[in-house]
Amino acid sequence: MTPTLSPRVRPLLVMAAAGAIVATSIGVWAQQAPKPENLIRWRQSAYQVVAWNTGRIKASVDGSYNKDEVIKAANTIAALANTGLGTLFVPGTETGKGWHDTSVKPALFTDAKRVAELQASFTKEANELAKLALTGDAAAVKEQHGKLTRTCKACHDDFRNSN
């Protein structure tokens, strides 16, 4: 026979169990949280890959257009844009060194609304570039590439120190 709990005790047990789960989760996260220098290194690496692929597209639209190379580069940028790169910008990474000293301005960590706007714009333009790359329309890709790089510049203007 299962014992019956009083209606006053049940909520207390549920809250205690929920509290234990939260406390355990926080403890596990704290033990597994990446070091700030790793977060800085990962975001520096991700944005270097974006820059390299943006350059590949620019070389193609300004020179001899290579649809296959543009598709590869655009898909890489879109894939990175959709990974949630913003999660690599956590408090504690305003300063420090990854592969090199971080160039992020402290304002990035206090202006969540603007950061979200810029991230959404970057993701939108990156996805549109990947879609247009499939068409092989060099003029459309060039125009969209410009839109994408303007989102990069906007973020750099607001949140990146020039070194």
DSSP file (Angstrom, degrees, kcal/mol; ACC not computed):
  #  RESIDUE AA STRUCTURE BP1 BP2  ACC     N-H-->O    O-->H-N    N-H-->O    O-->H-N    TCO  KAPPA ALPHA  PHI   PSI    X-CA   Y-CA   Z-CA
    1    1 A M              0   0    0      0, 0.0     0, 0.0     0, 0.0     0, 0.0   0.000 360.0 360.0 360.0 134.5    0.0    0.0    0.0
    2    2 A T        -     0   0    0      1,-0.1     2,-0.1     0, 0.0     0, 0.0  -0.702 360.0-119.8 -86.5 131.1    1.3    3.5   -1.0
    3    3 A P        -     0   0    0      0, 0.0     2,-0.4     0, 0.0    -1,-0.1  -0.425  24.6-128.4 -69.5 146.9    1.3    6.1    1.8
    4    4 A T        -     0   0    0     -2,-0.1     2,-0.3     0, 0.0     0, 0.0  -0.821  16.7-141.8 -98.4 132.5   -0.8    9.2    1.1
    5    5 A L        -     0   0    0     -2,-0.4     0, 0.0     1,-0.1     0, 0.0  -0.682  23.5-108.9 -92.3 146.6    0.8   12.6    1.5
    6    6 A S    >>  -     0   0    0     -2,-0.3     4,-1.8     1,-0.1     3,-1.0  -0.413  28.6-114.7 -69.9 150.5   -1.1   15.4    3.0
    7    7 A P  T 34 S+     0   0    0      0, 0.0    -1,-0.1     0, 0.0    -2,-0.0   0.748 116.9  54.3 -58.3 -23.9   -2.0   18.2    0.5
    8    8 A R  T 3> S+     0   0    0      1,-0.1     4,-0.6     2,-0.1    -2,-0.0   0.777 108.3  47.7 -80.6 -26.7    0.3   20.6    2.4
    9    9 A V  H <> S+     0   0    0     -3,-1.0     4,-2.3     2,-0.1     5,-0.2   0.849  98.3  68.2 -83.3 -36.6    3.3   18.3    2.2
   10   10 A R  H  X S+     0   0    0     -4,-1.8     4,-2.5     1,-0.2     5,-0.2   0.911  99.8  47.2 -53.6 -51.6    3.2   17.5   -1.5
   11   11 A P  H  > S+     0   0    0      0, 0.0     4,-2.6     0, 0.0    -1,-0.2   0.877 111.4  52.9 -60.7 -35.0    4.0   21.0   -2.8
   12   12 A L  H  X S+     0   0    0     -4,-0.6     4,-2.3     2,-0.2    -2,-0.2   0.905 110.0  47.3 -66.1 -40.1    6.9   21.2   -0.3
   13   13 A L  H  X S+     0   0    0     -4,-2.3     4,-2.6     2,-0.2    -1,-0.2   0.902 112.0  50.2 -67.1 -40.6    8.3   17.9   -1.6
   14   14 A V  H  X S+     0   0    0     -4,-2.5     4,-2.7    -5,-0.2    -2,-0.2   0.933 112.5  46.8 -63.0 -45.2    7.9   19.0   -5.2
   15   15 A M  H  X S+     0   0    0     -4,-2.6     4,-2.6     2,-0.2    -2,-0.2   0.897 112.3  50.3 -64.2 -39.5    9.7   22.3   -4.5
   16   16 A A  H  X S+     0   0    0     -4,-2.3     4,-2.2     2,-0.2    -2,-0.2   0.918 112.3  47.1 -64.2 -43.0   12.5   20.5   -2.6
   17   17 A A  H  X S+     0   0    0     -4,-2.6     4,-2.2     2,-0.2    -2,-0.2   0.922 113.0  48.7 -64.7 -43.5   13.0   18.1   -5.5
   18   18 A A  H  X S+     0   0    0     -4,-2.7     4,-2.6     1,-0.2    -2,-0.2   0.911 111.1  50.9 -62.5 -42.1   13.0   20.9   -8.0
   19   19 A G  H  X S+     0   0    0     -4,-2.6     4,-2.7     1,-0.2    -1,-0.2   0.895 109.2  50.5 -61.6 -40.6   15.5   22.8   -5.9
   20   20 A A  H  X S+     0   0    0     -4,-2.2     4,-2.3     2,-0.2    -1,-0.2   0.901 110.8  49.2 -64.9 -40.3   17.7   19.8   -5.7
   21   21 A I  H  X S+     0   0    0     -4,-2.2     4,-2.6     2,-0.2    -2,-0.2   0.933 113.0  46.7 -64.8 -45.6   17.6   19.3   -9.5
   22   22 A V  H  X S+     0   0    0     -4,-2.6     4,-2.7     2,-0.2     5,-0.2   0.931 112.8  49.3 -62.5 -45.9   18.4   23.0  -10.1
   23   23 A A  H  X S+     0   0    0     -4,-2.7     4,-2.2     1,-0.2    -1,-0.2   0.909 112.8  47.2 -61.3 -42.0   21.3   23.0   -7.6
   24   24 A T  H  X S+     0   0    0     -4,-2.3     4,-2.5     2,-0.2    -1,-0.2   0.914 112.0  50.5 -65.3 -42.5   22.7   19.8   -9.1
   25   25 A S  H  X S+     0   0    0     -4,-2.6     4,-2.8     1,-0.2    -2,-0.2   0.914 110.8  48.5 -62.2 -43.5   22.4   21.2  -12.6
   26   26 A I  H  X S+     0   0    0     -4,-2.7     4,-2.8     1,-0.2    -1,-0.2   0.912 111.3  50.7 -64.0 -41.3   24.2   24.5  -11.7
   27   27 A G  H  X S+     0   0    0     -4,-2.2     4,-1.7    -5,-0.2    -2,-0.2   0.908 111.9  46.7 -62.0 -42.3   26.9   22.5  -10.0
   28   28 A V  H  X S+     0   0    0     -4,-2.5     4,-1.6     2,-0.2    -2,-0.2   0.934 113.1  49.1 -65.8 -45.5   27.4   20.4  -13.1
   29   29 A W  H  X S+     0   0    0     -4,-2.8     4,-1.7     1,-0.2     3,-0.2   0.919 109.1  52.9 -60.3 -43.9   27.4   23.4  -15.4
   30   30 A A  H  < S+     0   0    0     -4,-2.8    -1,-0.2     1,-0.2    -2,-0.2   0.870 110.6  47.6 -60.9 -36.6   29.9   25.2  -13.1
   31   31 A Q  H  < S+     0   0    0     -4,-1.7    -1,-0.2    -5,-0.2    -2,-0.2   0.804 120.7  37.3 -73.3 -28.5   32.3   22.2  -13.3
   32   32 A Q  H  < S+     0   0    0     -4,-1.6    -2,-0.2    -3,-0.2    -1,-0.2   0.475  82.8 124.9-104.0  -3.6   31.9   22.0  -17.1
   33   33 A A     <  -     0   0    0     -4,-1.7    -3,-0.0    -5,-0.2    -4,-0.0  -0.325  67.1-111.3 -59.9 133.3   31.7   25.7  -18.1
   34   34 A P        -     0   0    0      0, 0.0    -1,-0.1     0, 0.0    -2,-0.1  -0.297  33.5-102.6 -64.5 150.2   34.4   26.5  -20.6
   35   35 A K    >>  -     0   0    0      1,-0.1     4,-2.0    -3,-0.1     3,-0.9  -0.437  29.8-116.2 -69.0 146.5   37.3   28.7  -19.6
   36   36 A P  H 3> S+     0   0    0      0, 0.0     4,-2.6     0, 0.0     5,-0.2   0.883 115.3  55.8 -53.4 -41.1   37.0   32.3  -20.8
   37   37 A E  H 3> S+     0   0    0      1,-0.2     4,-2.2     2,-0.2     5,-0.1   0.837 106.7  50.8 -64.3 -30.1   40.1   32.0  -22.9
   38   38 A N  H <> S+     0   0    0     -3,-0.9     4,-2.9     2,-0.2    -1,-0.2   0.913 109.5  49.6 -70.9 -42.1   38.6   29.0  -24.7
   39   39 A L  H  X S+     0   0    0     -4,-2.0     4,-2.4     2,-0.2     5,-0.2   0.923 113.0  47.4 -60.8 -43.6   35.4   31.0  -25.4
   40   40 A I  H  X S+     0   0    0     -4,-2.6     4,-2.5     2,-0.2    58,-0.2   0.929 113.0  48.6 -62.6 -45.5   37.4   33.8  -26.8
   41   41 A R  H  X S+     0   0    0     -4,-2.2     4,-2.4    56,-0.2    -2,-0.2   0.912 111.4  50.0 -61.4 -43.9   39.5   31.5  -28.9
   42   42 A W  H  X S+     0   0    0     -4,-2.9     4,-2.7     2,-0.2    -1,-0.2   0.916 112.7  45.4 -64.4 -42.8   36.4   29.7  -30.3
   43   43 A R  H  X S+     0   0    0     -4,-2.4     4,-2.4     2,-0.2     5,-0.2   0.899 112.1  51.8 -70.4 -36.5   34.7   33.0  -31.3
   44   44 A Q  H  X S+     0   0    0     -4,-2.5     4,-1.6    -5,-0.2    -2,-0.2   0.918 112.5  47.0 -61.5 -41.0   37.9   34.3  -32.8
   45   45 A S  H  X S+     0   0    0     -4,-2.4     4,-2.1    -5,-0.2    -2,-0.2   0.931 110.9  50.7 -65.1 -46.2   38.2   31.1  -34.8
   46   46 A A  H  X S+     0   0    0     -4,-2.7     4,-2.0     1,-0.2    -2,-0.2   0.920 112.0  46.5 -60.0 -44.6   34.6   31.2  -35.9
   47   47 A Y  H  X S+     0   0    0     -4,-2.4     4,-2.5     1,-0.2    -1,-0.2   0.792 108.3  56.4 -72.7 -25.9   34.8   34.8  -37.1
   48   48 A Q  H  X S+     0   0    0     -4,-1.6     4,-2.8    -5,-0.2    -1,-0.2   0.897 107.2  49.8 -66.7 -39.4   38.1   34.0  -39.0
   49   49 A V  H  X S+     0   0    0     -4,-2.1     4,-2.3     2,-0.2    -2,-0.2   0.908 110.8  49.5 -64.8 -41.2   36.3   31.3  -40.9
   50   50 A V  H  X S+     0   0    0     -4,-2.0     4,-2.5     2,-0.2    -2,-0.2   0.944 112.4  48.1 -60.5 -47.3   33.5   33.8  -41.7
   51   51 A A  H  X S+     0   0    0     -4,-2.5     4,-2.3     1,-0.2    -2,-0.2   0.914 110.9  50.3 -61.0 -44.2   36.0   36.3  -42.9
   52   52 A W  H  X S+     0   0    0     -4,-2.8     4,-1.8     1,-0.2    -1,-0.2   0.927 113.9  44.3 -61.2 -45.0   37.9   33.8  -45.0
   53   53 A N  H  X S+     0   0    0     -4,-2.3     4,-1.9     2,-0.2    -1,-0.2   0.835 110.2  54.7 -71.7 -32.1   34.7   32.6  -46.7
   54   54 A T  H  X S+     0   0    0     -4,-2.5     4,-2.4    -5,-0.2    -1,-0.2   0.905 108.9  50.0 -63.8 -40.9   33.5   36.2  -47.2
   55   55 A G  H  X S+     0   0    0     -4,-2.3     4,-2.5     2,-0.2    -2,-0.2   0.864 106.4  55.0 -64.3 -36.9   36.8   36.8  -49.0
   56   56 A R  H  X S+     0   0    0     -4,-1.8     4,-1.7     2,-0.2    -1,-0.2   0.904 110.1  46.3 -62.1 -41.6   36.3   33.8  -51.1
   57   57 A I  H  X S+     0   0    0     -4,-1.9     4,-2.8     2,-0.2     5,-0.3   0.931 111.4  51.2 -67.9 -44.7   32.9   35.1  -52.3
   58   58 A K  H  X S+     0   0    0     -4,-2.4     4,-2.1     1,-0.2     5,-0.2   0.916 108.9  51.4 -58.8 -43.7   34.3   38.5  -52.9
   59   59 A A  H  X S+     0   0    0     -4,-2.5     4,-1.0     1,-0.2    -1,-0.2   0.884 112.6  47.1 -60.8 -38.1   37.1   37.1  -55.0
   60   60 A S  H  < S+     0   0    0     -4,-1.7    -2,-0.2     2,-0.2    -1,-0.2   0.925 113.9  44.1 -71.9 -44.7   34.7   35.2  -57.1
   61   61 A V  H  < S+     0   0    0     -4,-2.8    -2,-0.2     1,-0.2    -1,-0.2   0.778 118.9  44.7 -74.0 -23.2   32.2   38.0  -57.7
   62   62 A D  H  < S+     0   0    0     -4,-2.1    -1,-0.2    -5,-0.3    -2,-0.2   0.617 128.4  17.9 -90.4 -14.1   35.0   40.4  -58.5
   63   63 A G  S  < S-     0   0    0     -4,-1.0     2,-0.8    -5,-0.2    -3,-0.1   0.046 124.1 -15.3-123.0-129.7   36.8   38.0  -60.7
   64   64 A S  S    S-     0   0    0     -5,-0.1     2,-0.1    -2,-0.1    -2,-0.1  -0.768  75.0-125.4 -86.5 111.2   36.0   34.8  -62.5
   65   65 A Y        -     0   0    0     -2,-0.8     2,-0.5    -4,-0.1    -4,-0.1  -0.345  26.1-172.1 -65.9 128.4   32.7   33.6  -60.9
   66   66 A N     >  -     0   0    0      1,-0.2     4,-2.4    -2,-0.1     3,-0.2  -0.890   6.1-168.0-123.8  98.5   32.9   30.1  -59.6
   67   67 A K  H  > S+     0   0    0     -2,-0.5     4,-2.6     1,-0.2     5,-0.2   0.878  86.0  52.5 -55.0 -44.6   29.4   29.0  -58.5
   68   68 A D  H  > S+     0   0    0      1,-0.2     4,-2.2     2,-0.2    -1,-0.2   0.902 111.0  46.4 -62.9 -41.5   30.6   25.9  -56.7
   69   69 A E  H  > S+     0   0    0     -3,-0.2     4,-2.5     2,-0.2    -1,-0.2   0.894 112.4  50.8 -66.8 -39.6   33.1   27.8  -54.6
   70   70 A V  H  X S+     0   0    0     -4,-2.4     4,-3.1     2,-0.2     5,-0.3   0.914 109.6  50.7 -64.5 -42.5   30.5   30.5  -53.8
   71   71 A I  H  X S+     0   0    0     -4,-2.6     4,-2.6    62,-0.2     5,-0.2   0.938 111.7  47.6 -60.6 -46.8   28.0   27.9  -52.7
   72   72 A K  H  X S+     0   0    0     -4,-2.2     4,-1.9     1,-0.2    -2,-0.2   0.939 115.8  44.0 -59.6 -47.1   30.5   26.2  -50.4
   73   73 A A  H  X S+     0   0    0     -4,-2.5     4,-2.2     2,-0.2    -2,-0.2   0.920 114.8  48.2 -66.2 -44.2   31.6   29.6  -48.9
   74   74 A A  H  X S+     0   0    0     -4,-3.1     4,-2.6     1,-0.2    56,-0.3   0.896 111.2  50.7 -65.0 -40.3   28.0   30.9  -48.5
   75   75 A N  H  X S+     0   0    0     -4,-2.6     4,-2.4    -5,-0.3    -1,-0.2   0.875 109.4  51.4 -65.1 -36.4   26.9   27.6  -46.9
   76   76 A T  H  X S+     0   0    0     -4,-1.9     4,-2.2    -5,-0.2    -2,-0.2   0.927 111.2  46.9 -65.3 -45.1   29.8   27.8  -44.4
   77   77 A I  H  X S+     0   0    0     -4,-2.2     4,-2.7     1,-0.2    -2,-0.2   0.933 113.8  48.2 -62.2 -46.0   28.9   31.3  -43.4
   78   78 A A  H  X S+     0   0    0     -4,-2.6     4,-1.7    48,-0.3    -2,-0.2   0.902 109.3  53.4 -62.9 -40.5   25.2   30.4  -43.0
   79   79 A A  H  < S+     0   0    0     -4,-2.4    -1,-0.2     1,-0.2    -2,-0.2   0.933 112.7  43.5 -60.9 -44.8   26.0   27.4  -41.0
   80   80 A L  H >< S+     0   0    0     -4,-2.2     3,-1.6     1,-0.2     5,-0.4   0.893 110.1  56.0 -67.5 -39.0   28.1   29.5  -38.6
   81   81 A A  H >< S+     0   0    0     -4,-2.7     3,-0.6     1,-0.3     4,-0.3   0.817 107.9  50.0 -62.2 -29.1   25.5   32.2  -38.5
   82   82 A N  T 3< S+     0   0    0     -4,-1.7    -1,-0.3     1,-0.2    -2,-0.2   0.338  90.4  80.6 -93.0   6.8   22.9   29.7  -37.4
   83   83 A T  T <  S-     0   0    0     -3,-1.6    -1,-0.2    -4,-0.1    -2,-0.1   0.578 106.8-106.9 -88.8  -8.6   25.0   28.2  -34.5
   84   84 A G    X   -     0   0    0     -3,-0.6     3,-2.4    -4,-0.3     4,-0.2   0.924  44.1-179.3  82.6  48.4   24.3   30.9  -32.0
   85   85 A L  G >  S+     0   0    0     -5,-0.4     3,-2.2     1,-0.3     4,-0.2   0.772  72.4  75.3 -53.8 -26.8   27.7   32.6  -32.0
   86   86 A G  G >  S+     0   0    0      1,-0.3     3,-1.8     2,-0.2    -1,-0.3   0.750  79.0  71.5 -59.5 -23.3   26.4   35.0  -29.4
   87   87 A T  G <  S+     0   0    0     -3,-2.4    -1,-0.3     1,-0.3    -2,-0.2   0.640  87.4  65.1 -69.7 -11.4   26.7   32.2  -26.8
   88   88 A L  G <  S+     0   0    0     -3,-2.2     2,-0.9    -4,-0.2    -1,-0.3   0.539  87.3  75.6 -84.9  -6.5   30.5   32.7  -27.1
   89   89 A F    <   +     0   0    0     -3,-1.8    -1,-0.2    -4,-0.2     3,-0.0  -0.755  66.5 151.0-105.7  83.4   30.1   36.2  -25.7
   90   90 A V    >   -     0   0    0     -2,-0.9     3,-1.7     1,-0.1     4,-0.1  -0.814  56.4 -82.5-112.9 153.5   29.5   35.6  -22.0
   91   91 A P  T 3  S+     0   0    0      0, 0.0    -1,-0.1     0, 0.0    -2,-0.0  -0.250 117.8  44.7 -51.9 139.1   30.4   37.8  -19.0
   92   92 A G  T 3  S+     0   0    0     -3,-0.0     3,-0.1   -56,-0.0    -3,-0.0   0.281  97.0  78.3 103.3  -7.8   34.0   37.2  -18.1
   93   93 A T    <   +     0   0    0     -3,-1.7    11,-0.2     1,-0.1     3,-0.0   0.156  57.3 101.8-116.3  17.9   35.2   37.3  -21.7
   94   94 A E  S    S+     0   0    0     -4,-0.1     2,-0.3     9,-0.1    -1,-0.1   0.830  95.7  19.1 -66.8 -31.8   35.1   41.1  -22.1
   95   95 A T  S    S+     0   0    0     -3,-0.1     2,-0.3     8,-0.1   -55,-0.1  -0.884  92.3  75.8-131.4 163.3   38.9   41.1  -21.7
   96   96 A G        -     0   0    0     -2,-0.3     6,-2.8     6,-0.2     2,-0.4  -0.745  67.6 -74.4 127.2-173.8   41.4   38.3  -22.1
   97   97 A K  B     +A  101   0A   0     -2,-0.3     4,-0.2     4,-0.3   -56,-0.2  -0.978  35.5 159.4-131.6 133.1   43.2   36.4  -24.7
   98   98 A G  S    S-     0   0    0      2,-2.4   -57,-0.1    -2,-0.4     3,-0.1   0.420  93.3 -26.2-105.4-107.0   42.2   33.6  -27.0
   99   99 A W  S    S-     0   0    0      1,-0.2     2,-0.3   -59,-0.2   -58,-0.1   0.781 144.3  -7.1 -75.3 -28.2   44.6   33.3  -30.0
  100  100 A H  S    S-     0   0    0     -4,-0.0    -2,-2.4   -60,-0.0    -1,-0.2  -0.903 106.9 -55.6-151.4 174.7   45.2   37.0  -29.4
  101  101 A D  B     -A   97   0A   0     -2,-0.3    -4,-0.3    -4,-0.2     2,-0.1  -0.290  64.1-107.1 -57.8 141.1   43.8   39.7  -27.1
  102  102 A T        -     0   0    0     -6,-2.8    -6,-0.2     1,-0.1    -1,-0.1  -0.406  23.2-160.2 -68.4 147.7   40.0   40.1  -27.5
  103  103 A S        +     0   0    0     -3,-0.1    58,-4.2    -2,-0.1     2,-0.2   0.211  47.0 127.4-112.4  12.7   38.9   43.2  -29.4
  104  104 A V  B     -B  160   0B   0     56,-0.2    56,-0.2   -11,-0.2    55,-0.0  -0.477  58.3-127.5 -73.7 139.4   35.3   43.2  -28.1
  105  105 A K    >   -     0   0    0     54,-2.7     3,-1.8    -2,-0.2     4,-0.3  -0.629  18.0-122.5 -81.7 144.7   34.0   46.4  -26.5
  106  106 A P  G >  S+     0   0    0      0, 0.0     3,-1.7     0, 0.0     4,-0.3   0.771 105.9  75.4 -57.6 -25.5   32.5   46.0  -23.0
  107  107 A A  G >> S+     0   0    0      1,-0.3     3,-1.6     2,-0.2     4,-1.4   0.775  80.4  70.7 -59.5 -26.3   29.3   47.5  -24.4
  108  108 A L  G <4 S+     0   0    0     -3,-1.8    -1,-0.3     1,-0.3     7,-0.1   0.835  96.7  51.7 -58.5 -31.0   28.5   44.3  -26.2
  109  109 A F  G <4 S+     0   0    0     -3,-1.7    -1,-0.3    -4,-0.3    -2,-0.2   0.509 115.2  40.1 -86.6  -4.6   27.8   42.7  -22.8
  110  110 A T  T <4 S+     0   0    0     -3,-1.6     2,-0.4    -4,-0.3    -2,-0.2   0.512 103.2  65.1-119.4  -8.8   25.4   45.4  -21.7
  111  111 A D     X  +     0   0    0     -4,-1.4     4,-2.3     1,-0.2     5,-0.2  -0.549  53.6 158.8-115.4  65.4   23.4   46.1  -24.9
  112  112 A A  H  > S+     0   0    0     -2,-0.4     4,-2.5     1,-0.2     5,-0.2   0.835  71.3  56.6 -59.1 -35.8   21.6   42.8  -25.4
  113  113 A K  H  > S+     0   0    0      2,-0.2     4,-2.1     1,-0.2    -1,-0.2   0.946 110.3  42.7 -63.5 -48.2   18.9   44.4  -27.6
  114  114 A R  H  > S+     0   0    0      2,-0.2     4,-2.6     1,-0.2     5,-0.2   0.901 113.7  52.3 -65.5 -40.9   21.3   45.8  -30.1
  115  115 A V  H  X S+     0   0    0     -4,-2.3     4,-2.7     1,-0.2    -1,-0.2   0.923 109.8  49.1 -60.6 -44.4   23.4   42.6  -30.1
  116  116 A A  H  X S+     0   0    0     -4,-2.5     4,-2.5     2,-0.2    -1,-0.2   0.897 110.7  50.9 -63.0 -40.7   20.3   40.5  -30.8
  117  117 A E  H  X S+     0   0    0     -4,-2.1     4,-2.3     2,-0.2    -2,-0.2   0.939 113.0  45.1 -60.6 -47.6   19.3   42.8  -33.7
  118  118 A L  H  X S+     0   0    0     -4,-2.6     4,-2.6     2,-0.2    -2,-0.2   0.900 113.3  49.7 -65.9 -40.9   22.7   42.6  -35.2
  119  119 A Q  H  X S+     0   0    0     -4,-2.7     4,-2.5     2,-0.2    -1,-0.2   0.916 111.6  48.9 -64.3 -42.4   22.9   38.8  -34.8
  120  120 A A  H  X S+     0   0    0     -4,-2.5     4,-2.5     2,-0.2    -2,-0.2   0.901 112.5  48.5 -63.6 -40.8   19.4   38.4  -36.3
  121  121 A S  H  X S+     0   0    0     -4,-2.3     4,-2.7     2,-0.2     5,-0.2   0.923 111.2  49.7 -65.3 -44.6   20.4   40.6  -39.3
  122  122 A F  H  X S+     0   0    0     -4,-2.6     4,-2.4     1,-0.2    -2,-0.2   0.926 113.1  46.9 -59.4 -45.6   23.6   38.7  -39.8
  123  123 A T  H  X S+     0   0    0     -4,-2.5     4,-2.5     2,-0.2     5,-0.2   0.920 112.5  49.6 -64.2 -44.3   21.8   35.3  -39.8
  124  124 A K  H  X S+     0   0    0     -4,-2.5     4,-2.2     1,-0.2    -2,-0.2   0.943 114.3  43.9 -59.2 -49.4   19.1   36.6  -42.1
  125  125 A E  H  X S+     0   0    0     -4,-2.7     4,-2.2     1,-0.2    -1,-0.2   0.867 112.9  52.0 -68.3 -35.6   21.6   37.9  -44.7
  126  126 A A  H  X S+     0   0    0     -4,-2.4     4,-2.1    -5,-0.2   -48,-0.3   0.914 110.7  47.7 -66.0 -42.2   23.8   34.8  -44.4
  127  127 A N  H  X S+     0   0    0     -4,-2.5     4,-1.9     1,-0.2    -2,-0.2   0.893 111.9  50.0 -65.2 -39.3   20.8   32.5  -45.1
  128  128 A E  H  X S+     0   0    0     -4,-2.2     4,-2.7    -5,-0.2    -1,-0.2   0.894 109.0  52.5 -66.2 -39.0   19.7   34.7  -48.0
  129  129 A L  H  X S+     0   0    0     -4,-2.2     4,-2.4     1,-0.2    -2,-0.2   0.917 108.6  49.9 -62.0 -43.5   23.3   34.6  -49.4
  130  130 A A  H  X S+     0   0    0     -4,-2.1     4,-1.0   -56,-0.3    -1,-0.2   0.895 112.1  48.7 -62.4 -39.0   23.3   30.8  -49.2
  131  131 A K  H >< S+     0   0    0     -4,-1.9     3,-0.5     1,-0.2     4,-0.4   0.931 113.4  45.7 -66.2 -45.8   20.0   30.6  -51.0
  132  132 A L  H >X>S+     0   0    0     -4,-2.7     3,-1.4     1,-0.2     4,-0.8   0.834 101.8  66.3 -67.9 -32.2   21.1   33.0  -53.8
  133  133 A A  H ><5S+     0   0    0     -4,-2.4     3,-0.8     1,-0.3    -1,-0.2   0.860  93.6  61.1 -57.5 -34.9   24.4   31.2  -54.2
  134  134 A L  T <<5S+     0   0    0     -4,-1.0    -1,-0.3    -3,-0.5    -2,-0.2   0.761  96.7  60.2 -63.9 -24.8   22.5   28.2  -55.5
  135  135 A T  T <45S-     0   0    0     -3,-1.4    -1,-0.2    -4,-0.4    -2,-0.2   0.771  97.3-136.4 -75.9 -25.6   21.0   30.2  -58.4
  136  136 A G  T <<5 +     0   0    0     -3,-0.8     2,-1.2    -4,-0.8    -3,-0.1   0.557  52.9 146.4  79.6   6.6   24.4   31.0  -59.9
  137  137 A D     >< -     0   0    0     -5,-0.6     4,-2.5     1,-0.2    -1,-0.2  -0.663  30.5-169.2 -81.0  97.9   23.3   34.6  -60.4
  138  138 A A  H  > S+     0   0    0     -2,-1.2     4,-2.5     1,-0.2    -1,-0.2   0.854  82.9  52.0 -59.6 -39.0   26.6   36.5  -59.8
  139  139 A A  H  > S+     0   0    0      2,-0.2     4,-2.2     1,-0.2    -1,-0.2   0.919 111.8  45.7 -66.0 -43.1   25.0   39.9  -59.7
  140  140 A A  H  > S+     0   0    0      2,-0.2     4,-2.5     1,-0.2    -2,-0.2   0.895 113.5  49.9 -66.5 -39.8   22.5   38.9  -57.1
  141  141 A V  H  X S+     0   0    0     -4,-2.5     4,-2.9     2,-0.2    -2,-0.2   0.911 109.7  51.5 -64.6 -42.1   25.2   37.1  -55.1
  142  142 A K  H  X S+     0   0    0     -4,-2.5     4,-1.8    -5,-0.2    -2,-0.2   0.922 111.5  47.0 -61.4 -44.1   27.4   40.3  -55.2
  143  143 A E  H  X S+     0   0    0     -4,-2.2     4,-1.7     1,-0.2    -2,-0.2   0.925 114.9  45.8 -63.2 -44.7   24.5   42.4  -54.0
  144  144 A Q  H  X S+     0   0    0     -4,-2.5     4,-2.6     1,-0.2    -2,-0.2   0.865 107.5  57.8 -68.1 -35.9   23.7   40.0  -51.2
  145  145 A H  H  X S+     0   0    0     -4,-2.9     4,-2.7     1,-0.2    -1,-0.2   0.900 105.3  52.0 -58.4 -41.0   27.3   39.7  -50.3
  146  146 A G  H  X S+     0   0    0     -4,-1.8     4,-1.7     2,-0.2    -1,-0.2   0.903 108.4  50.1 -62.1 -41.9   27.3   43.5  -49.8
  147  147 A K  H  X S+     0   0    0     -4,-1.7     4,-1.3     2,-0.2    -2,-0.2   0.922 111.9  48.7 -62.2 -43.5   24.3   43.2  -47.5
  148  148 A L  H >X S+     0   0    0     -4,-2.6     4,-1.5     1,-0.2     3,-0.6   0.944 110.7  48.7 -62.1 -48.5   26.0   40.5  -45.5
  149  149 A T  H 3X S+     0   0    0     -4,-2.7     4,-2.4     1,-0.3    -1,-0.2   0.796 105.0  59.7 -67.5 -25.8   29.3   42.4  -45.1
  150  150 A R  H 3X S+     0   0    0     -4,-1.7     4,-2.3     2,-0.2    -1,-0.3   0.847 102.5  53.2 -68.0 -32.0   27.3   45.6  -44.0
  151  151 A T  H <X S+     0   0    0     -4,-1.3     4,-1.8    -3,-0.6    -2,-0.2   0.896 109.1  49.3 -67.8 -37.1   25.9   43.5  -41.1
  152  152 A C  H  X S+     0   0    0     -4,-1.5     4,-2.5     1,-0.2    -2,-0.2   0.944 111.8  48.4 -62.8 -47.4   29.5   42.6  -40.1
  153  153 A K  H  X S+     0   0    0     -4,-2.4     4,-3.2     1,-0.2     5,-0.2   0.892 107.7  55.0 -61.6 -40.7   30.6   46.2  -40.3
  154  154 A A  H  X S+     0   0    0     -4,-2.3     4,-1.9     1,-0.2    -1,-0.2   0.917 111.0  44.9 -60.3 -42.9   27.6   47.4  -38.2
  155  155 A C  H  X S+     0   0    0     -4,-1.8     4,-3.2     2,-0.2     5,-0.2   0.919 113.8  49.4 -67.4 -43.1   28.6   45.0  -35.4
  156  156 A H  H  X S+     0   0    0     -4,-2.5     4,-2.0     1,-0.2    -2,-0.2   0.919 109.8  52.1 -61.5 -42.9   32.3   46.0  -35.7
  157  157 A D  H  < S+     0   0    0     -4,-3.2    -1,-0.2     1,-0.2    -2,-0.2   0.900 119.9  34.5 -60.2 -40.6   31.4   49.7  -35.6
  158  158 A D  H  < S+     0   0    0     -4,-1.9    -2,-0.2    -5,-0.2    -1,-0.2   0.864 134.7  16.8 -82.0 -37.4   29.3   49.2  -32.4
  159  159 A F  H  < S+     0   0    0     -4,-3.2   -54,-2.7    -5,-0.2     2,-0.5   0.284  99.7  84.7-130.3  11.0   31.2   46.5  -30.6
  160  160 A R  B  <  -B  104   0B   0     -4,-2.0     2,-0.3   -56,-0.2   -56,-0.2  -0.969  60.6-140.2-123.9 128.4   34.7   46.0  -31.8
  161  161 A N        -     0   0    0    -58,-4.2     2,-0.4    -2,-0.5    -3,-0.0  -0.612  25.6-123.0 -75.0 137.5   37.8   47.9  -30.7
  162  162 A S              0   0    0     -2,-0.3    -1,-0.0     1,-0.1    -6,-0.0  -0.712 360.0 360.0 -82.2 133.8   40.2   48.7  -33.6
  163  163 A N              0   0    0     -2,-0.4    -1,-0.1     0, 0.0    -2,-0.0   0.423 360.0 360.0-102.6 360.0   43.6   47.3  -32.8
